[in-house]
Amino acid sequence: MPDAHDDSPFIRTCRGETAEHTPVWFMRQAGRSLPEYRAVRGTGSILEAIAQPELACEITLQPVRRYGVDAAILYSDIVTPVHAIGFGVDIAPGVGPVVEQPFRDRRDLDRLRPLEPDVDTPYVIETVRALVRELPIPLIAFAGAPFTVASYLIEGRPTRTWVTTKALMHTDERLWFDLMDRLADLAIASLRSQVAAGASAVQLFDSWAGALTPSDYERFVLPASTKVLTAAAELGVPRIHFGVSTGELLGLMAGAGAEVVGVDWRTPLDVARTRVPDGTVLQGNLDPAIVATGWEATEPAVLDVLRRGGGTRHVFNLGHGVLPETDPATLERVVELVHAHRSDPIDATAEDQ
């Protein structure tokens, strides 16, 4: 059955087709930079907010109303599935995911039972269905990539070194691959449920993949990510694959199967194009810190990203999430500029200069 948003600029671009303008959305566009978010969010863990469909729906819609973006992304978190199956994960304010009893040995695999979305995350399904009824644009489903989720489960909290994670990877390969396989299955089940409820695209977040060498990524991580994205191909929606500090991994990440590869701000888009196969759509990659400084610095940075993006096969985004201190008015102007850039025929020659 055709998706109602198949002809939208975002979906057309993700499929490598021409669109009326460069589509734009922002990672973490629903969140702490918005005063309307702070007004409704309340106290408690983000996981508690995610479990309230009416609230999660409203938060997802807020940036769509304010910014006029070309896609919405579900208000959720990459640890939602492991939290839902009772692994003992929470999200500590100002810290991030924390685990009461981190993953240590083979016995901990038993704590990673299969996800049953209808039973474990019915609130996510309800939120997606409500959003699809209300949104005039595509909704992006998402899941955490196995490596990034594994790093939280093993380390027990965010880390800058990934020592414990890499120790397991290099000292007990069999357990490592069993863990990655379990987490891939969780991601697949979650994505399937979101798309079945009406989401029009999926994004796989591998936020910490950039902590790895290309050889370690290819051996220890790529197979599980490929498993997730291959399963997602059966859903018939565009797939986006994103990581942070992954400039040296872009070619490998593209090989996992997604039509769209996200690029963080460290790698210029024209350089990124030389590292991925022809036809790959790129997403990114404005530096979020520049946006937080205000419009004077942001405007030329937006134009530079658009120039390097090449005008086609490019979904405009930030190189990571919106920072809390960002002025929403600046993001409003970013959307206006991106849309105007593609609709102005003069820009077609400017891109070739």
C-alpha positions, 0 to 999 in steps of 0.5 A: 500500500503506497505511503501518503507521503511518498511524494514528499520532498523528504521521501523523494530525496531519500529515495534518490529522486528529485524534489522541489527543495532540499528537505530539512529536519533536525536531530533532537528537534523536539526537546530542550531548546523549545520553550513549549517543550519545557512547558509540557515536559514536566519532571521525571525520566524521559522514559516516563514521558515516552510512555505517555502517548498523548505527551509524546505525540505533542512533543513530536509535533511541536517542532513541526508546528514551529519550524516547518520541517520536512520530517518529524522524528518520533519522541523516544530514546534508543534505550526504550526497548531494553528498558521495556524488557526490564534490563534495568536501564534508566536515563539520568537527567544530565547524565544519560542512560545508566544501568543498575546492573551492567552486562558482564557475562553470558548469564546477562544474555538471559536478561535480553529477552525478545521484544514483544512490541504489543506487550512491551511498548504499546505506548510507542505504537499508540504514539506513532498511530496518533502522529500519523493521523495528525502529521502533514509530513513523514514520521521517522521511526528510529532505533539504537544500533547494536554497538551503541546500545551495547556500550551503554549496557556494558559501561553502565553509563556514558563513557569517553573511553569505551574500555569495558566495551572494547575489552569484551569485544576483544577477549570474548568474541563469541559472547560479543557477537551473541550480545550484538545479535540479541540487540539487533533483534530488539532493534528490528522488532522495534522498527517493524512495530513503528513502521507497521503503525505508519512511520514512513522512514527509519533511522538507525543511530550508532552514536558511538561507532566513531570510537572504533577503528575501521577494522574493528568496526568492520569485524565487530559492529558492521554485521549486526548493523547490516542485519538490522538494515537488511531486515528494515529493507523488507519494510519498504521505507527509506533507511538512514544510518547515522553515527558521530565521528564516523568520517573514516567509517562512512564507506563501511556504514554505507555498505550496511545497506541504508539509502541515506548515510548521516554525516556529522559536522567534522566531515564536509559533505563533498568529502563524504561523497568521495567515501560512499558509493555513487547514488548514496544520499547524504544527510547533514551536517551543520555544526550544532554549536554554530547554530547555538551562536546565532544567525550571523554565524549560522547563515554562511554555514548553512549556505556552505553545507548546501553548496557542499551537499550539491543540491541533490541527494542531500537531506539537510540536517545538523551534524548531531542534535540541537543543543539546548541553548539554541535559539529556536528562531535561528532554526526557523531561519535555517529552514526558510533559507534551505527551502528558499535555496532550492526553490530559487533558480539562481542557486543552481548556478551558485552551487557550481561555483 
